[in-house]
Amino acid sequence: MPIPNVKARCSAFLSSLQFSIASLGLFGLAAFVVERRTKEIGIRKIMGAKTGDIIRLLLWQFSIPVLLANVIAWPVAYYCLRQWLEGYAYRVSLNPGYFVAAGFTALCIAWLTVLAHAVRVARANPIHALRYE
């Protein structure tokens, strides 16, 4: 009977926990930013902005930091991974496609997280946002 690999299970659990905490942080940040900009979005809707325009504005606002973080992280990750992989007997090449795929996945996660708040605020009646002004 093979002994279960406890180290691999622990690593998978901790990775999923880290992913969940990061997604919750991004979700909270998106909720905060959208709530802070509710009056601005209400004014934009009154001035004739469409729902798609507002969603695009909020998604772009969160896309810039994710893309900037990827540009900073790719060289650092490449250097660290190259140093780490040199210690093994079998050589594995680092394909740039791995980094692009990771960046695209991070961007998609950010978009899905922000999209929930953006749609809710973009479809809301602007009267509720500007009622007390």
C-alpha positions in Angstrom: 0.0 0.0 0.0 1.5 3.4 -1.0 1.8 6.0 1.7 -0.2 9.1 0.9 1.9 12.1 0.1 1.1 14.4 2.9 3.5 17.1 1.7 1.7 17.4 -1.6 -1.7 17.5 0.0 -0.6 20.2 2.4 0.9 22.2 -0.4 -2.3 21.9 -2.4 -4.4 22.9 0.6 -2.2 25.9 1.4 -2.2 27.0 -2.3 -6.0 26.9 -2.5 -6.2 28.8 0.8 -3.9 31.5 -0.5 -5.9 31.7 -3.7 -9.2 32.1 -1.7 -7.7 34.8 0.6 -6.4 36.8 -2.4 -9.7 36.5 -4.2 -11.6 37.7 -1.1 -9.2 40.6 -0.8 -9.8 41.6 -4.4 -13.5 41.2 -3.9 -13.4 43.5 -0.9 -11.3 46.1 -2.7 -13.7 46.0 -5.6 -16.7 46.5 -3.3 -14.9 49.5 -1.6 -14.0 51.2 -4.9 -17.4 50.7 -6.4 -19.2 52.0 -3.3 -16.9 55.0 -3.2 -17.6 55.8 -6.9 -21.4 55.3 -6.7 -22.1 59.0 -7.0 -19.7 59.4 -10.0 -21.3 56.4 -11.7 -24.8 57.9 -11.1 -23.8 61.2 -12.6 -22.3 59.4 -15.6 -25.5 57.5 -16.1 -27.5 60.7 -16.0 -25.2 62.2 -18.5 -25.9 59.3 -20.9 -23.3 56.6 -20.2 -24.4 53.1 -21.0 -24.1 50.1 -18.7 -21.4 48.7 -20.9 -19.4 51.9 -20.7 -19.5 51.9 -16.9 -18.5 48.2 -16.6 -15.6 48.8 -19.0 -14.5 51.8 -17.0 -14.4 49.8 -13.7 -12.8 46.7 -15.3 -10.1 48.9 -16.9 -9.4 50.5 -13.5 -8.6 47.1 -12.0 -6.8 45.8 -15.1 -4.0 48.3 -14.9 -2.6 47.2 -11.5 -2.9 43.5 -12.5 -1.0 44.1 -15.7 1.6 46.3 -14.0 2.1 43.6 -11.3 2.7 41.0 -14.0 5.3 43.1 -15.8 7.1 43.5 -12.5 6.8 39.9 -11.4 7.7 38.1 -14.7 11.5 38.9 -14.6 11.7 38.2 -10.9 9.9 34.9 -11.3 12.0 34.0 -14.3 15.2 34.6 -12.4 14.1 32.8 -9.3 12.8 29.8 -11.2 15.9 29.5 -13.3 18.1 29.5 -10.2 15.9 26.9 -8.5 15.7 24.6 -11.6 19.4 24.6 -12.0 19.7 22.4 -8.9 18.0 19.4 -10.6 19.6 16.7 -12.7 17.0 16.9 -15.4 16.8 20.3 -17.1 13.5 22.0 -17.9 13.2 25.0 -20.1 11.2 28.0 -19.0 8.7 28.8 -21.7 7.4 32.4 -21.8 3.9 30.9 -22.4 3.8 29.9 -18.8 4.2 33.4 -17.6 1.6 34.8 -20.2 -0.9 32.1 -19.1 -0.4 33.0 -15.4 -0.9 36.7 -16.2 -4.0 36.0 -18.3 -5.4 33.8 -15.5 -4.8 36.6 -12.9 -6.5 39.1 -15.2 -9.5 36.9 -15.7 -9.8 36.3 -12.0 -9.7 40.1 -11.4 -12.3 40.7 -14.1 -14.7 38.0 -12.7 -14.3 39.4 -9.2 -14.9 43.0 -10.2 -17.6 42.2 -12.7 -20.1 41.2 -10.0 -19.9 44.7 -8.4 -19.7 46.5 -11.7 -22.9 45.1 -13.1 -24.8 45.7 -9.9 -23.8 49.4 -9.7 -24.1 50.0 -13.5 -27.6 48.7 -13.6 -28.8 50.5 -10.5 -31.0 53.5 -10.7 -28.9 56.7 -10.5 -31.6 58.4 -8.4 -30.6 56.1 -5.5 -27.0 57.2 -5.7 -27.8 60.9 -6.0 -30.8 61.1 -3.6 -29.0 63.0 -0.8 -27.1 65.4 -3.0 
